[in-house]
Amino acid sequence: MTDPYSSGVVALRIPAKPEYIALARLALSGLAQVRPVEPETLADLKLALTEACSNSVRHAYREGRDGTVDVRYELNGSELSVEVVDEGGGFDVAATADGELGELDEGGLGLAIIRALTDELAIDSHERGSRLRFAKKLP
């Protein structure tokens, strides 16, 4: 029998402004209607998503530069993955994501929160933008 929840992908592009992060959270809540997710797990995923989007909004487009944040959700069987992409200036991934976070700035603290709440975390950053992907296994 085929898994009815396999390969469900939803993509969203929001302006890089704090007030639009709620739309990304609403889309995540909508996916929880397609494949039931425990309330605690959904709350964890919403917090991780908020941290990821907030990092892009706060740090990617400095000096008032306009930009967008792309959010891609993939529901694949018993895993939900979320990818957050921006076209900002990038950051030093090794300084914030190697497990040796040292003195945490706001971005580093957000990454530590995401790492604690999810099962997987991957970060790619360069001068043309950043991509953060996290995943959570669903019971």
Buried (B, 14 or more C-beta within 10 A) or exposed (E): EEEEBEEBEBEBEBBBEEEBBEBBBEBBEEBBEEBEBEEEBBEBBBBBBBBBBBBBBBBBBEEEEEBBBBBBBBBBBEBBBBBBBBBBBBBEBEEBBEEEBEEEEEBBBBBBBBBEBBEEBEBEBEEEBBBBBBBBEBE
